[in-house]
Amino acid sequence: MQTLNLNENVLGWDCDTLEVSYNGKIKTFDTVWELEEYLDHRYGVLLVSEESLTDETLH
């Protein structure tokens, strides 16, 4: 589970179990896309894979 401290609150998400946790309350999703959309729209968190952060054309 990845976590992020938002002031005194803790936001966590797990892309394997498709769960988002906020202050101990858990919300479950059917797809990774739904989880990502929820995090983006609700908390402004954008999930990005490490592979997309590297550009092989830059050397």
C-alpha positions in Angstrom: 0.0 0.0 0.0 1.2 3.4 -0.9 0.5 6.2 1.6 0.5 10.0 1.5 0.1 12.2 4.6 -2.4 15.1 4.0 -1.9 17.3 7.0 -3.1 15.1 9.9 -4.9 12.7 7.5 -3.5 9.6 5.8 -4.5 8.6 2.3 -3.5 5.1 1.1 -4.1 3.1 -2.0 -3.3 -0.3 -3.3 -3.5 -1.0 -7.0 -3.3 -4.8 -6.4 -6.4 -5.0 -4.2 -8.0 -1.9 -5.8 -8.6 -0.2 -2.4 -8.3 3.4 -1.3 -8.0 4.1 2.4 -8.6 7.5 4.0 -8.5 7.8 7.8 -9.3 4.1 8.2 -12.3 4.1 5.8 -11.8 1.8 2.8 -13.3 2.2 -0.6 -13.0 -0.7 -3.1 -13.0 -0.4 -6.9 -13.6 -2.8 -9.8 -10.8 -1.5 -12.0 -7.5 0.3 -11.7 -8.9 3.0 -13.9 -11.7 3.7 -11.5 -9.2 3.8 -8.6 -7.0 6.3 -10.5 -9.9 8.5 -11.5 -11.1 8.6 -7.9 -7.7 9.6 -6.5 -7.3 12.2 -9.2 -10.7 13.9 -8.9 -11.1 13.5 -5.1 -7.6 14.1 -3.8 -5.6 15.5 -6.8 -3.3 12.4 -6.8 -2.1 11.3 -10.2 -0.6 7.8 -10.4 2.2 7.5 -12.8 4.3 4.4 -13.5 8.1 4.7 -13.3 8.4 3.5 -16.9 6.4 6.5 -18.1 8.8 8.9 -16.4 11.7 7.8 -18.5 12.1 8.6 -22.2 14.3 6.1 -24.0 14.8 8.7 -26.8 16.8 11.0 -24.5 20.4 9.9 -24.0 
